[in-house]
Amino acid sequence: MKRHRRRKRRFIDVQLQSRLIVRSVGAIVLSTLLFSIGFLSFYWFSFIAGDNLFKEFIVVYKQIATVEEAQINGRTVERRSYRVEAQPETSRWRLILPPLIMNNILIAVVLSAFAIWYSHKIAGPVFRISTDIRTALLGKRGVRITLRKRDELKVLAVQVNRLLEELDRQDDASVNDQEADR
């Protein structure tokens, strides 16, 4: 039994979208790398200048609240007191590096998802416009470009539609002139 393969119908230019995504993600990765390099350069130059921020230890204090009930003039009230506990000393790197890495990963993921979404808003209309122009070039009349509501390149689609209308008018005029000559 022979299976019939359904051909996928494309509504976007996959190569254009792939190039847009690769370039966008490349720009995102490059910018996060440059930010990280700049951040690390600050520490390196501080080290060169004599501040040893790499080996600097920081003591973090944790505030602990306790609530006790107390009787004052026959009323029960809450009395809060606070004590401070020193946490084990840590280096600046252990405080800064994990959030920096997580921040870079989060930015890269979010902006990459945005790049994929936005590239679809450009690759789809480009594909639609080029397909409709190709159809008009094959001789079909009355071709008009319709884009989705939130697509980009609507101004271009309007201009191309005006061009197609003008070509149809000129074609009608030349057909009428040929009929009049007969």
FISE-336065 format. One line per 8 residues: number of its first residue (from 0); their letters; for each residue y, x, z of C-alpha. Coordinates in steps of 0.25 Angstrom, whole numbers, plus 5000, padded with zeros to 4 digits. Layout:
# residues N
NUM> a> Y X Z  ... .
END
This chain:
# residues 182
0> mkrhrrrk> 5000 5000 5000  5013 5006 4996  5025 5005 5005  5039 5003 5000  5049 5011 5006  5062 5005 5008  5074 5013 5004  5084 5015 5015 .
8> rrfidvql> 5097 5010 5011  5108 5019 5015  5122 5015 5020  5127 5028 5023  5128 5042 5016  5118 5049 5025  5122 5063 5021  5137 5060 5023 .
16> qsrlivrs> 5133 5054 5037  5125 5066 5040  5136 5076 5037  5146 5068 5045  5136 5068 5057  5133 5083 5056  5148 5087 5055  5152 5078 5066 .
24> vgaivlst> 5141 5082 5075  5144 5097 5071  5158 5095 5075  5154 5089 5088  5145 5100 5092  5155 5110 5087  5166 5104 5096  5157 5103 5108 .
32> llfsigfl> 5153 5118 5106  5167 5122 5105  5171 5115 5117  5159 5121 5125  5163 5135 5119  5177 5133 5124  5173 5128 5137  5163 5140 5139 .
40> sfywfsfi> 5174 5150 5133  5183 5146 5145  5173 5150 5155  5170 5163 5147  5184 5167 5146  5186 5164 5161  5174 5173 5164  5181 5184 5155 .
48> agdnlfke> 5194 5182 5162  5187 5185 5176  5184 5171 5181  5169 5170 5182  5168 5155 5180  5153 5157 5177  5149 5161 5191  5160 5152 5198 .
56> fivvykqi> 5153 5143 5208  5158 5130 5212  5155 5122 5225  5155 5107 5223  5158 5098 5235  5151 5085 5236  5158 5074 5244  5149 5065 5252 .
64> atveeaqi> 5154 5052 5257  5148 5045 5270  5151 5031 5274  5149 5027 5288  5152 5014 5295  5162 5015 5307  5167 5005 5317  5182 5004 5318 .
72> ngrtverr> 5188 4993 5327  5176 4985 5326  5175 4986 5310  5165 4993 5302  5171 5002 5292  5166 5013 5283  5170 5027 5286  5168 5037 5275 .
80> syrveaqp> 5167 5052 5277  5165 5063 5267  5159 5076 5268  5158 5087 5257  5146 5095 5254  5146 5107 5245  5136 5107 5234  5129 5120 5230 .
88> etsrwrli> 5138 5129 5222  5137 5128 5207  5143 5136 5196  5154 5130 5187  5144 5131 5175  5134 5121 5182  5146 5111 5184  5152 5113 5170 .
96> lpplimnn> 5140 5116 5160  5132 5103 5161  5143 5093 5159  5148 5102 5148  5135 5102 5141  5133 5087 5143  5147 5084 5138  5145 5092 5125 .
104> iliavvls> 5131 5084 5123  5138 5071 5126  5149 5074 5117  5140 5078 5106  5131 5066 5107  5142 5056 5107  5150 5062 5096  5138 5064 5088 .
112> afaiwysh> 5134 5049 5089  5149 5046 5085  5148 5055 5073  5135 5048 5068  5141 5034 5070  5154 5038 5064  5148 5045 5052  5141 5032 5049 .
120> kiagpvfr> 5155 5026 5048  5158 5036 5037  5145 5038 5030  5143 5023 5028  5156 5020 5021  5155 5033 5012  5141 5029 5008  5146 5014 5005 .
128> istdirta> 5158 5019 4997  5151 5029 4989  5139 5019 4986  5149 5008 4982  5157 5018 4973  5144 5022 4966  5141 5008 4964  5155 5005 4957 .
136> llgkrgvr> 5153 5018 4949  5140 5012 4943  5148 5001 4938  5146 4990 4948  5159 4982 4950  5164 4975 4962  5160 4986 4971  5167 4986 4985 .
144> itlrkrde> 5165 4995 4997  5163 4987 5010  5162 4995 5023  5158 4991 5036  5169 4987 5046  5169 5000 5054  5166 5010 5043  5176 5021 5040 .
152> lkvlavqv> 5182 5024 5026  5187 5009 5024  5200 5014 5018  5192 5022 5007  5183 5009 5005  5195 5001 5002  5201 5011 4993  5188 5012 4985 .
160> nrlleeld> 5187 4997 4984  5201 4996 4978  5197 5007 4968  5184 4999 4965  5192 4986 4963  5202 4993 4954  5191 4999 4946  5185 4985 4944 .
168> rqddasvn> 5198 4979 4940  5200 4991 4930  5186 4988 4925  5189 4973 4924  5202 4976 4916  5194 4985 4906  5183 4975 4904  5194 4964 4901 .
176> dqeadr> 5201 4974 4892  5188 4977 4884  5185 4962 4883  5199 4959 4878  5198 4970 4867  5185 4963 4862 .
END
